[in-house]
Structure formats: C-alpha cells, structure tokens
Amino acid sequence: MDDSLATAEIQLRAVSLYDAVLKEMDRLVAGLASYKWPSESQLLRARRVAIGILIIHSLHVSKAIAALLHVKLGNQTLILVRSQFEMAVKLSYIEKHPQKGGDFLLSDPFERYWLAKDYEIATDRFATIISDCKVVVKNNPGLVRYQRAAKRGRQSADFLAIREGLAFPSMREMILDLGWDLDLYVTVFLFGSLGAHGSINQLRQYVEGIDTPSPRFIVNEDQSGVPDYALQSINYLLGMIGAFAKWFGPSEELGITVAPLWEEHRFLAGTLFAEEANRVDQKRIRRRKKIEIPPRR
C-alpha cells in the first residue's frame, strides 16, 4: 500500500469514527434536557452550568464539522477545530479555577461593551449594551470589586474594569497554566485562525502555479483534506465525553461504548503519525541525493 492510498484509507476510517463518536456524544448530551441538579453552592452551580453549555456548543460545532467532512470539504474544518480547542481549554480552566465559571456566565454584556466602545454604532444599540451591563451590575453588586482604585466610590460602574476582571486570561496563559503542550497554541489556535481571516496560507490551495505567468485556478477539486483535522477534532470530542461523564453522571455502558472508539482513534492517529514521519524521512533522503557531490575522477 503506497502512502497516498494509506492516507485515503485513514481518511475514510476517520470520518466513520467521527460519526460514531458524534452519535455517542449526541446521545449523552440529550440527557441534559432533563438533568436533575444536585444541591451545591452558587459557585459550584455556576461552574457546572458553564461546563454544560461548553459541552453543548462543542457538540453543535462537531455536527458542523461532520457535515463538512461528508461533503468532502474537510480542509474547511480547521476554523471549527480551533473553536473546539478553545472550548476545551476554557472548560479545563474552569475545572481548575471554579470562579471563572461564574465570571464566564456574567461576562457577555461587558465583552460587547469592550468591542463596541470605540466604534460609531447605532445609538440605540450601544444604549442597549450599556443597559445590559447595568442590569448585571445591579444583580451582582460584588462586581464593583473590579473597579479601578481611582474610580472606586463613583456611582457609575467601570464596565471596562469589570470586563477585564471577568475575562479569561489569554489562551497562551491558560494553556501554560494547565500544563498543556504550547505547540497546540501555535498549530491549532494561531494557525487555525488563518482560514477565518482569509490568509493566503489557506487560499493558495485554490490556484496552481501561483508565481508563474499562467496560474491555473482550482475550482472543483476534492477538498477532503488529510485526516489530521478529523482526528484532532475527535480528540476534543472524546475529551468532552469525558467531561460530561465527570460533571453530569457517567452512563453505565459509557466505558463499553467509548473504549473501542478511543482505541480506533489511537490506532489511526499513531498510523498517520508514522506515515508522516516516513514521508519526511523519504524527503530528506531524496534531498541528500540531490546535493551529493559527485566523486572526482
């Protein structure tokens, strides 16, 4: 089996595995609609709510990824895999720092205020944002603790200071705090944003011979992509299933159903890694042969 055929087979198996993992997660998350809340403090309840909505959103993002995989647009999934990654980081950070769950739930109007304050948006729209901020402050007077020292004691709340206090640390800071591999920050989070911003890095795939006098546009070529994105996404899906089991009660048969899916993911990821390593070695060998100095005669 040559490299291209092997990769194609991994792609097919990865998409099939994606469907199976997504089906299992869909089954589990459906139970949240009738979840019976335990007796716990407001702090812990807010954390559980924040984790639950991150899991639900991750499920919906995963369904969008599956749809792209099935219409052979796998190359377009990196933007969504980036979103999955960010949700996984935030969820793990909330698990470690319970207070951030409540902060996360309160942060919305202050985030909108921060984004809109320097732009000339419709007056009524900005007034609505300010009103939303005031309602949250009124219902949560403890937020005034985020007032900057120079503004403490004023009647008007410092929405920017509150936003800063409620916000998550930077993605890089959270990854370091969690002890995760910082390489993920570069390859998934930073590179993952390129497609969202229309970077040439992502758009080069639509033209051949871009630096030649006669470039050729590629309009309808199969955009299935390599299976890396699908396997990366499955990794986050399995992580969300684990989070669901931890916070919303493990299903009795969960270990039985998820274990073979995890094993298949591990096998496919390991096989793909080995093939890519082999391709890199082959390229190095060919490169060495090109630069070999012929012996003197």
N, C-alpha and C positions, 0 to 999 in steps of 0.2 A: 504494500500500500504506500503510494507516494504521499508527500507532505500535504498537497492540496486536497487529495481525497480524504486523508485522515482528518484534516481540519473541517471539511464539509460534513463528515460523519459526526464529529464532535458538535458542530453547529446544530444538526438535526436532533441529536440526543439532548443538547442543552435546551432547545425550545420545548421538547417533550417534557423534560424535567421541570422547566419553568411552569408549564401548565399544571403539572401535578402538585408542585409546591404552592402555587397560587390557589388551586382548588382547596387545599388543606387550610390555608390561611383564611380564605373566604368562609369556610365552614366554621372556623373558630370565632372569627370576628362577628359573625351573625349573632352569636350568643350575647354580645354586649348590649343588644337592644333590650334584653330582659335581665341585665346584671343586677344582682342583689348587693347593695353597698354594705360593707362592714362598718361597725361602729369605730370611728377613728377621729383623730384631731383634724382641725381645719387645714393645718399644714400638710398632713399626710393625704387628706382627701384631695386637695388641690394638686398634689404631686400625681396621684392616681388618675385624676381627670386629664392632666396634661399628657401623661404617658398614653392614656387611652386614645386621645384624639390624634396623637402622632402615629399610633399603630393604624388607626382607621385611614388616615391620609396616606400612609405608606401603602396600604392595600390598594387604594384607588390609583395611586401613581403606578403601582405594579401592573394593574389591569391595562393602563395606557401603554406601558412597555410591552406587554404581551400582544396587544393589538398591533403595534409596530413590527414586532418580530414576525407575526403571521402574515403581514403584507410585504415582507422582505424589505423592511426599512429599519433594520437593526442598527445601521450606522447613525440613525437619528435618536437613539435611545440614551446617549451619554448625558444629555441635558437632564433627563429624568433620573438616571442613575445617580447623578450628582445630587439631586433633590433627596433621593433615598438615603444617600450617605449623610447629608446634613441632618436629616431627621434622626438617623441612628446616633449621630454624635450628640444631638440635643437630648435625646431620650437617655442616653448613658450618663450625660452630665447631670440631668435632673435626678437620676437614681442616686448619684453620688452627692449631689447638693440639693436636698429636698426643697429649700426655699425658692429655688429657681422655677419650680413648678408653678407656684402661686404667682411669682413675678411674670412668668410667661403668659399666664391667663389674663393678667391685668394690662399688659403692655401695648395692646393694639392701638388705642387712640393716640398714645404718645409717640408711637412709631410713625403714624400718619402725620402727626403734627411736625415731627422732625423732618420728614420727607417733603412736606409741602410749604414750610415756613418761608423759604427763600424764593418762592415762585409766585407769579401772579395768577393764581387760580380763581375760579368764580368765588365771589364774596360769600354767598350763601353756603357754598361747600366748605370753605375754611371755617365759617361760623359754626357749622355742624361739628367739625372736628374739635374745635375749642369746647363746644358744649359737651361732647362725649368725654373729653378729658376732665372737665369739671365734675361730671357725674361720677366718674371713677374715683376722683379725689374725695368727693363728698361721702361716698360709700366706704371709702378706705382711708380714713384720716391719717393712718400711720404712714402714708406715703410722703407726708411732709418731712419725714426724716431724711429724705433725699435732697431737701432744699440746700442750696449752697449757703455757706456761712453768712455771706454778705446779704442774703435775701431772706434769712430766717426772721420770722416775726411779721413779714408782709402778709397782707390779706390774699393777694394773688399767688397762686401756686407757680412754681418754676417748672413748667412742663418738660423742658429740655433736661433739667437735672433729674427729674423723675424718670424720664425715658432712659437716661444713662444708668440710673440705679437699677432699673428693671431689666435692662438688656442683658443678653448673654454676653460673655466675653467673646473675643474674636474666635473664629473657627480654629485658627492655629493654636491659640491659648487653650481652648478646650481639648484639642487633640493631645497636646502636651500634658495637660492635667490628667487626662485619662490614661496616659502611658501608651497611646496608640502610635503606630508607625507614622512618622511625619511624611513619609513618601506618599501616603494616601492623600494627604492635604494637597500635594502638588499634582499628582496624577489624576485624582478623581475630582477634587474640588476646584482647583485652579484651572487645569486643562479642561475640565468639564464645563467651564463657563464659556469656553471659546465658541462653541456652537450657538449658544444663546445670544452672543454678541456679533454674530456674522463674521467671525475671524476667517482670514484667508486660509489658516491652518485647516479649517473644516471644509472650506469651499473649493479647495484645489481638486477635490475628488470629481468635480463636475467638468473638468477640462483636461485634455491630454495635450502635452507639448506646450505648456503654458508660456514657455520662454522662446518658442520657435516662431518663425514668420507666419506659420499657418496652424494655429492651435485648433483643436477639434473639441467641440462641446460634447459632453456625455450626458444625455438626457434621460434615457430609459434603462440604463444599466442596472443590473441587480444590486441593490444596496443592502443585502442581508448583513454584511459586515462579518468580522471574525467573532467567534463566540465569547470573547473576553467580557463584553458588556453584559451579556446574558448571565454568565457565570458570576460576575461581580454582583449583579442585581439579585440573583438567587441567594448569594451570601447574606445580603441585607434582609431578604425575605425570611430566611431561616432564623436570623437574629431577632426579627420582630415576632416570630412564632415563639421563640424562647422568652421574650419579654412578656408576651401575652400569658404564657403559662405561669410566669413568676408573679404577675400582678393581678390576674383575673381568674386564677384557678386552673391547674393543669387538667386536661382531659385524660381519662383513664387510659385510653388507647393511643394517646399522643406519642408516647415513646415508640410504640409499634409502628405507627404510620410514618413518623418523621425519620426514624433511624435509617431506613433504606434510601430515602431521598437525600439525606446527608451523605451517606456513603457514595451514592452516584455522583453527587456534586464534587466530593473529594477526589473521586477517580477521574472525572472529566477535567477538573482543574489541574490535577497532577499530570495527566497525559498532555494537556495543552502546554503546560509549562515545559515539559520535557521536549516536546516538538519544537517549541520556540527556541529553546536552548540549543537544540541540534541545528536549527536553521542558522542561528548566529555563528555557531562553530563552523558550519559549511561556508558561510560568507567570509569568515576570517581566513579559512584555508585558501579559498579562491583569490582573496586579496593578496595573500602572501605569494601565491604562484605568479601573480601579475607583476609583483615588484621584485621577484627574484633576479639577481644579477647573473647573466649567463657566464659560464666559466671561460677563462681566457684560453685561447688556442695557441 
